[in-house]
């Protein structure tokens, strides 16, 4: 098949990491092309790629370029990954006859509005999600139909042979990763960590947060106000976060809402014990006290207790890390992703309108 991914993202994140892995998987048997906006994204891909403006949903220049690219490369399926892409890719597919299959990696309850009906129904031939919970929530919408939504697992494969861990600033290190936005709950993480530090008079544990975003100054101020500024490091954006994950003991995901977070899979493969909120579809993969420790979003005492348990109980920490790695390797193979994705593409391509 000839497949075109579109990505209008301005910066690298979990969605973009998913596209990179999907492209690596699919290019072995199929023609895969990328249309992207920023060099920061495109530079990471070795497949054929085309830089387009992606200025807004009504960007005629981008639409015309997509139509020309689809026709010239005889594209069968376009896979847009951002809301802006959804609309442009949908129009381009209507004009060319290609199929528009959206990627949706977060739980999104679609209100019954005209614009949602157009974007997710009329312009979308199919939708791929990475967790059953995302599909279940989508199907609450009156215009959504079960046969056009497929749960396709992520794939992930990290070659650790050439990786070297970053310098570890504290004997016990917690790492978190993601855009510094309100949805990611890093403020909750800092408050819970500060609670742990004060309750147990901790001096040899640190928290490293990797990522950039509008909350950086607020998070730094919060850490200082809670008396843990010297233990919390805001690393900013890191092109390669793997050395930092490799050197950490615990990975913390404290989001309000997710799909199946890619960073959690990365952390599991790099031998982190995981503390996580029940965000999105993570419960479909990880079981409490077998693969991870769950905490309720906003419960600072519960988060502090989970951190302390892994701080004081190294055998539990190692058990959770080993189990999380095993289940991730088993369920997120490259081969399974390729088979299920292409199977859904063919189903949508051959489906009668």
C-alpha positions in Angstrom: 0.0 0.0 0.0 1.0 3.6 -0.4 0.5 5.5 2.9 0.9 9.2 3.6 1.3 10.4 7.2 0.6 14.1 8.0 2.0 15.9 11.0 1.5 19.6 11.6 3.0 19.5 15.1 5.4 22.3 16.0 7.4 20.2 18.5 8.2 16.6 19.3 5.9 14.5 21.5 4.3 11.1 22.1 2.2 11.4 18.9 5.2 12.1 16.8 7.1 9.2 18.4 4.2 7.0 17.4 4.3 8.2 13.8 8.1 7.6 13.6 7.7 4.0 14.9 4.7 3.3 12.6 6.7 4.6 9.6 9.6 2.3 10.5 7.3 -0.7 10.8 5.4 0.0 7.6 8.2 1.0 5.3 9.5 -2.6 5.3 6.6 -3.7 3.1 4.9 -0.5 2.0 5.6 2.9 0.5 5.4 5.4 3.3 5.6 9.2 3.0 5.5 12.0 5.5 4.0 15.5 5.1 5.2 17.7 8.0 5.4 21.3 9.2 8.5 21.8 11.2 12.1 20.6 10.6 12.3 19.5 14.2 9.8 16.8 13.2 10.9 16.0 9.7 14.6 15.7 10.5 14.0 12.6 12.5 12.5 10.6 9.6 14.5 8.8 7.0 11.5 8.1 4.7 10.4 10.3 1.8 9.1 13.5 3.2 7.6 16.9 2.1 7.5 20.1 4.2 4.2 21.9 3.9 2.9 25.1 5.6 0.0 23.6 7.6 -1.0 27.2 8.7 -4.6 26.5 9.5 -7.6 24.3 8.7 -8.4 26.4 5.6 -4.9 26.6 4.3 -5.5 26.3 0.5 -1.8 26.0 -0.3 -1.4 23.0 2.0 -4.6 21.5 0.7 -3.5 21.9 -2.9 -0.1 20.3 -2.1 -1.7 17.4 -0.4 -4.0 16.7 -3.3 -1.1 16.9 -5.8 1.0 14.6 -3.5 -1.8 12.0 -3.2 -2.3 11.9 -6.9 1.4 11.8 -7.9 2.3 9.1 -5.4 -1.0 7.2 -5.9 -1.7 7.3 -2.1 -4.2 4.7 -0.9 -4.5 5.9 2.7 -3.8 9.3 4.4 -3.1 9.2 8.2 -3.4 12.6 9.8 -2.3 12.9 13.4 -3.4 16.4 14.6 -6.8 18.2 14.6 -5.6 20.6 11.9 -4.5 17.7 9.7 -7.8 15.9 10.1 -9.7 18.6 8.2 -7.1 19.2 5.5 -6.5 15.5 4.9 -10.2 14.8 4.9 -10.8 17.4 2.1 -7.8 16.1 0.2 -9.1 12.6 0.3 -12.6 13.6 -0.8 -11.0 15.3 -3.8 -8.8 12.3 -4.7 -10.6 9.2 -3.6 -7.9 8.2 -1.1 -9.1 7.1 2.4 -8.7 9.3 5.4 -7.9 7.4 8.6 -7.4 9.5 11.7 -5.0 8.8 14.6 -6.5 9.7 18.0 -4.3 9.0 21.0 -6.3 10.6 23.8 -9.7 10.1 25.3 -12.0 12.6 23.6 -15.7 12.8 24.3 -17.2 14.3 21.1 -20.0 16.7 21.6 -22.8 16.4 19.1 -21.8 19.4 17.1 -21.8 20.0 13.3 -18.0 20.5 13.2 -17.3 17.3 15.1 -19.7 15.4 12.8 -17.9 16.8 9.8 -14.3 16.2 11.0 -14.8 12.8 12.7 -17.6 11.3 10.6 -18.2 12.9 7.2 -14.5 13.5 6.4 -13.1 10.5 8.2 -13.3 7.1 6.7 -11.8 5.5 9.8 -10.3 6.2 13.1 -7.4 4.4 14.8 -7.0 4.5 18.6 -4.5 2.8 20.9 -6.8 2.0 23.8 -10.3 0.4 24.1 -11.4 3.2 26.4 -10.8 5.8 23.7 -13.1 3.8 21.3 -15.7 3.4 24.0 -15.9 7.1 24.6 -16.0 7.9 20.9 -19.0 5.6 20.5 -21.0 7.7 22.8 -21.3 10.2 20.0 -24.5 9.6 18.0 -22.7 10.0 14.6 -19.9 7.5 15.4 -20.1 3.9 14.2 -18.2 0.9 15.7 -16.9 -0.5 12.4 -15.0 2.7 11.6 -13.0 2.7 14.8 -10.2 0.3 15.4 -8.0 -0.3 18.5 -4.5 -0.8 17.1 -1.7 -1.2 19.7 1.3 1.0 19.7 4.6 -0.6 18.7 7.9 0.2 20.4 11.4 -1.2 20.1 14.3 0.4 21.9 17.8 -0.8 21.2 19.5 -0.4 24.5 22.9 -1.8 23.5 24.3 1.5 22.5 22.5 3.5 25.2 24.5 5.0 28.1 22.7 6.3 31.2 22.9 10.0 32.0 24.6 11.1 35.2 22.4 10.4 38.1 22.1 13.4 40.4 20.5 11.6 43.3 20.7 8.0 44.6 17.0 7.7 44.2 15.6 9.4 41.1 12.0 9.9 39.8 11.6 10.9 36.1 8.6 12.4 34.3 8.3 13.2 30.7 5.9 15.3 28.6 4.7 18.7 27.5 4.6 21.1 30.4 0.8 21.7 30.2 -1.9 21.7 32.8 -3.3 18.4 31.6 -0.1 16.5 32.3 -0.4 17.2 36.1 3.2 18.0 36.8 2.0 20.4 39.5 0.4 17.5 41.3 3.6 15.5 40.9 5.7 18.2 42.5 3.2 18.6 45.4 3.2 14.9 46.0 7.0 14.7 45.8 7.3 17.6 48.3 4.9 15.8 50.6 7.1 12.7 50.5 10.2 14.7 51.2 8.9 16.6 54.2 7.2 13.6 55.8 10.3 11.5 55.7 13.1 14.2 55.9 14.4 13.0 52.5 17.7 14.5 51.1 18.9 11.8 48.7 15.9 11.7 46.3 15.3 13.8 43.3 12.7 14.5 40.6 13.6 15.2 37.0 10.9 16.5 34.6 11.8 16.4 30.9 9.8 18.6 28.5 9.0 22.2 27.5 5.8 24.2 27.7 4.0 27.1 29.1 3.9 25.8 32.7 7.7 25.8 33.2 8.0 29.0 35.2 5.0 28.1 37.3 6.4 24.6 38.1 9.8 26.0 39.1 8.1 28.5 41.4 5.9 25.7 42.9 9.0 23.6 43.6 10.7 26.5 45.4 7.5 27.4 47.3 7.2 23.8 48.5 10.8 23.7 49.6 12.1 21.2 47.1 13.6 23.5 44.5 17.0 22.0 45.1 15.6 18.5 44.5 13.5 19.2 41.4 15.2 19.6 38.0 13.2 20.9 35.0 15.4 19.7 32.1 13.4 21.4 29.3 13.1 19.6 25.9 15.6 16.8 25.3 15.8 15.3 21.8 16.9 12.0 23.3 15.3 11.4 26.7 16.3 7.7 26.8 19.6 8.2 28.8 17.7 10.0 31.5 15.0 7.3 31.7 17.8 4.7 31.7 19.3 6.2 34.8 16.1 6.8 36.8 14.5 4.4 39.3 10.8 5.4 38.9 8.8 6.9 36.1 5.8 9.0 37.2 2.8 9.7 35.0 0.4 12.0 36.8 -1.9 13.2 33.9 -5.5 14.1 34.1 -6.2 12.5 30.7 -4.3 10.4 28.2 -4.7 7.6 25.7 -2.1 5.0 26.3 0.9 7.2 26.9 3.9 6.4 24.8 6.3 7.7 27.4 5.1 5.0 29.8 6.0 2.3 27.3 9.4 3.8 26.8 10.0 4.0 30.6 8.9 0.4 31.0 11.4 -0.8 28.4 14.1 1.2 30.2 13.5 -0.6 33.5 11.6 2.0 35.5 9.1 1.2 38.2 6.0 3.1 37.3 3.6 5.2 39.4 0.6 6.4 37.3 -2.8 7.9 37.5 -5.6 5.9 35.9 -5.4 8.1 32.8 -7.0 6.9 29.6 -6.2 3.4 28.6 -3.2 2.7 30.8 -5.3 0.2 33.0 -5.7 -2.0 29.9 -1.9 -2.7 30.1 -0.7 -2.3 33.6 -2.2 -4.0 36.7 -1.9 -2.4 40.2 0.9 -3.8 42.3 1.9 -6.2 39.5 3.2 -3.8 36.9 2.8 -0.4 38.6 1.4 1.6 41.5 -1.8 3.5 40.8 -2.7 6.8 42.4 -5.8 9.0 42.2 -5.2 12.3 40.5 -4.9 15.1 43.1 -4.4 12.8 46.1 -1.0 14.1 47.3 -0.8 11.8 50.3 -1.4 8.8 48.2 1.2 9.9 45.7 3.7 10.5 48.6 3.0 7.1 50.0 3.6 5.4 46.6 6.9 7.2 46.2 8.0 6.3 49.7 7.0 2.6 49.2 9.3 2.4 46.1 12.0 4.4 47.9 12.1 2.0 50.8 11.3 -1.3 49.1 13.8 -2.0 46.4 12.6 -5.5 45.8 9.1 -4.2 45.0 10.6 -1.6 42.7 12.6 -4.1 40.8 9.6 -6.5 40.5 7.3 -3.9 39.1 9.9 -2.7 36.7 10.6 -6.2 35.4 6.9 -7.1 35.0 6.1 -3.8 33.2 9.0 -4.4 30.8 7.8 -8.0 30.1 4.2 -7.1 29.4 5.2 -4.1 27.2 7.5 -6.3 25.1 4.8 -9.0 24.7 1.9 -6.7 23.7 3.6 -4.0 21.7 5.6 -5.9 19.0 6.3 -4.2 15.7 4.9 -7.2 13.8 1.5 -7.0 15.6 1.2 -3.3 14.9 1.9 -3.8 11.2 -0.6 -6.6 10.8 -3.4 -4.9 12.6 -2.8 -1.5 11.0 -2.6 -2.8 7.5 -5.6 -5.0 8.1 -7.7 -2.0 9.1 -6.4 0.1 6.2 -7.4 -2.6 3.7 -10.8 -3.0 5.4 -11.5 0.7 5.1 -10.1 0.9 1.5 -12.3 -2.0 0.4 -15.4 -1.0 2.4 -18.4 0.0 0.3 -19.5 3.6 1.0 
